[in-house]
Every structure is written in structure tokens, then in C-alpha cells.
Amino acid sequence: MQWHDDGIILGLKRHGESSVIAEVMTRAHGRHLGLVRGGRSRRMQAALQPGNGVGVTWRARLDEHLGLFQLEASEFRAARLMESPLGVHGVQALATLLRLLPERDPHPDLHDRLAVLLEDIDVPGTAGALYVRFELALLDELGFGLDLSACAASGTQTDLIYVSPKTGRAVSRSAGAPYAARLLELPAFLTDETREPDSEAALAASFRLTGYFLNRHVFEPRGNAMPIARESFIRANLKRLGNVPSEG
């Protein structure tokens, strides 16, 4: 069996003396593992780095086998990403999120969002907004999508500033006022893909929103804690924006 696809390297694991098992987010074949013979050689190390785009050829005798990867670098992002805490923690956090998906289950939208996000994952503010939207898309792909299109109580599509922690649906200012203390904040930029966060507080609130539902629906049911990589990325992002004081 054989197929060709576009992919993005998520991680590597040593295998034997000279090979690696590569974990790649492919567009048509999902998160996929494969053996790369000679993957630890100096010639291949520059290409086989998390965040790099690759052309993927996979071969195996049977579909259920691990199979062999032939990877050809198409986008060299890793060197740039490793130059900043945002880039390092961002790539790690994204890989951790994508490991929530079943292996070999195709998610082309997430692959495309990942490719876009990696171009700006080291840019404060922009990276945070794209990352939160990626988490919303991931929740949707996992079957726990939020409905931020209209107020759950009145049906209005304007002045949506809350989200119900029970239903994951948006709530308007007037409908949510009596229950504001029990509702989650909905930053305005999350209801309009063309907008950016208007403050550090709005970005922090968006992280809390997606984090709440990821924890409730994904991590806690699996007995897992919130990934350290995600927390490190958030802290690095907000620190760069001046919302978190420097340590020391």
C-alpha cells in the first residue's frame, strides 16, 4: 500500500541506532506515524524538525502496519520557531492538542489551520488569537463545538458577551445580566474571524474560555491534566503583551 500527502511534523521518537518514528499531521490521512530509516543522520536532521512542512510518501504491506515514511521538506519553519519561547511552546502545545485526535483520522481543516498558525505562532497577540480559534476548531472536530452564533435565551445575534458553562452557547448582555457571575466571558473577537483581540484581558479571557471546555470535555474525562505546554505558551504570550509580570 502507498499514498502521498502534505504534512507537518509534530514530533520524533528514536528507533534503533539510526532511525526515527516520525509523527506527522497530514492533510488527507490525519495524524500519522511512520518509520524514517536514517532519520537521525546529520543530512536529515534539519528537515525532520517539529513545525516543518513535508511532502509525505507512506508505504506498507498492510494498512494496519506502521509503515515507512519518505519525507521531503517543503517548509523550513523550525529554526525560526526555536528562536523564541512563543515558537517553542506553541509548537509543543499544538502537537499536544493534535494528539487528542484518533490516529489516521483525517481532519483537513485542522491541518490547514495548523499551517497558517505556524507562520505566526511566534508573533505576540496574533499567535494567541489564532491559537484560541484553533482550539475552538479542535473542540468542534471532537464533537464538543461551542455555539457562539446567537444568544441561547433570546436568539439575538448581537451584544453576545457571555458563554454558558453548561451548554457552550453564547448569551447576550441583557439575558445574561442576572447570571453574570456564573457565566464565562466571551471576547468579541471570537464571534468575528476578521477581528483581533482589543486588549490583553480579552485574549486572557479567550484562553480561559477554551481551556474550560477542553478540560471539561476532553482532559478530565481521560484523567489528564491540562498540558504544561499549553500553559507555558499562554504565559509566554501574555508576558510578551505585558499582561503577566516577569519573574525574578
N, C-alpha and C positions, 0 to 999 in steps of 0.2 A: 504494500500500500504506500501511496505517496501523495503529498499535497504541497502547494506553495501558498504563502501568505505574507502579509506585512505584520510586523510585531514590534514590541517594545520590551526590552529586557527588564525584568523585575528583580531577579536575584540569581545567584550561582551557588552551587554546592560541590565541593571537591569530590572526585570519584577516581579512585586509584591514584597512580603516580602522575599521570599527565592529563587526565580528562576531567570534565566538569559536567554536572547536570544543570542545565540552564532552565530557568523559569521565565516564560515569555508570555506577555499578553498579546495574543494575535487578534486580528480583526474578525476573521470568519470562524476560527476554531477555539476561541476563548483563551482562558489561562491554561497554558500547555507546558508540560515538561518534556525534555529530550536530552539525550546524551550527546555531548560535543567532544569528540575524540581530539586530543591535542589541545583542549581548551585552556590549559594552564601555560601554554607556550608564550614566550615573550611576543611573538608575532600576533597572537590573537587577543592578548590581554587588553589592548587599547579598545578593541571593538566590543569585547564582552564585559561591558560595564553597565550597571543599572541606570536606566534612563535613556540609553542609546536606542535608536530605531534600527531595526534589522529586517532584511529580507530573509524569510524562513523557508527552508525546504525540510520536510519531515518524511522519514522513511521507516517502515517497519513491516515485518512479515504479517502480523495480525494487528487489528485496530486497538486491541487492549494492551499491546506491548508498549513499553516506554518509548522505544524508537530512537532513531538517530537524527540529530539536528545538523543541518548545514546552514550556518548563519553568515550573512554578509552585511556589514554595517552600512546603513543608509543615512543615519543622522547621528553625528557625534556630539552629544549633549553633556556627557558625564563629566568631562574635565571642567566645563563651566559650572555645572551644578555643585561640584565638590568644593568650589571656592567660597561658598557661604553657608552658614547654618541653615538658612531657609532652604537652600537647594538640597543639602544633605538630608535634613529631617523631612523635607517634603517628599522626596523620592521614597524614603523609608515608610512614611505614613501612607502614601498611595499604594505601595506594594502590600502593606498590611491589610488595607481595606479590600484590595482586589482578591486577596486570599480567602475572603469570606464567600466568594463565588465558587460554585462547584467546578472542579477541573473539567476542561474541554466543553464547557457550556458557553456557546457564543454570545457575546454582548458587544456588537459593533459600535453602538453609541458610546459605551464606556471607553472603548479603545480610542475612538476619535476624540472624546473629551480629554482623555489622558494625554494624547499627543499635543493638543492645544495647551493644556495646563503646564506641561513640561517646558514649554517655551517661555513661560512667565513665572514659574514656581519660585524663582529667586528674587522676584520684584515685590517689595512690601506693599500691602494693600490689594493690589491686583491679584497677587497669588492667593491671598486669603479669600477673596470673593469667588474666584474660580474654584478653589478647593471646596468651599461650602456648597457651591452648586453641584460639584462632583459628588459630594456626599448625598445631596438630595436625589441625584440621578441614581446613585447606588441603592438607596432605600427603595426607590421605585422599582428597580430591577429585581430586588429581593422580595417584592410584594408588600412593602410597607410604606409606599409613597404617601407624601403629605398632599392635601388638597388646599392650595393657597389661592384658589381662583375666586372664591366668593365666601361670604360670611355664612357659617353653618346655621346661625339662628335666623337671619333676615334675608339671606340671598343676595344682599348688596355686594357689589364688586369694588366699592370704593372705601377709603379710610380703614383698610384692614391693618390692624396693628397688633393683634394677638393670635396665638395658636392654642387650641385646646390640647392639653397634655393627654387627654383620654382618647380623643378621636383623630388628632393630627389634622384637624380642619381649621381654616382661618376664622377669625372672629373680628367683627368691626368694633370701632371705638365705643359707639353707643351701646351695642349689645353686650360688650364685654365689661363695661364700666363697673357693674356691681360685683363682678368676679375677678377683677384685675389681679388681685394678689395670688390667685390660683392659676392664672394663665401664663403662657410663655410669650415673650416679646417677639414680634415679627418685624424685623427691619425692612424698610420699604424697598430696598434694592433686590430683595428676594422675590418680589412679585413682578419685577420688570427686568428681563435679561439685559436690557440696554443700560441699566443704571449701575453705578458703582456705590460702595458704602460712603455715606456722607460724614462719617465720624468713626473714630476708633471704637467708641462704645457700640455703634451699630454692628461693626464687624465682630466684636466680642460676643454680642448677643446672638449673632448668627451661629457662631461656634457652639454656644450653649444650646441652641435650638436643635441643631442636627445631632449634637452629642447626646442629648436627652433621648432622642428616638433610636439612635444607634445602640445606646446602652440598653434601653428597654426592650427592643425587639430582636437585637442581634447578639450583643455581647453577654448580657446577663443570662438569657436562656441557654447559652452554650457554656456557661460557667467561666467566662473570660472577663478580665478587667479591660478597661479602656486602654488601648495601646499606648505605650510610653512614647512611641514615635509621633503619634498624633499630638499629644500634649506638648512635646518638645517643639513641634512645628508651630503650634499655636502661640506658644510663649515667644519663640523667636520672631514670629510675625508681628505680634503686638509690641514687643520690645523695640523693634525697628521703627514702629509707628509712634513710640513714646507712651504707650498705654501701660507698660509694665516697667517698673523701676529696675535699673541694672543691679545685679548682685554685687556685694562687696562694699 
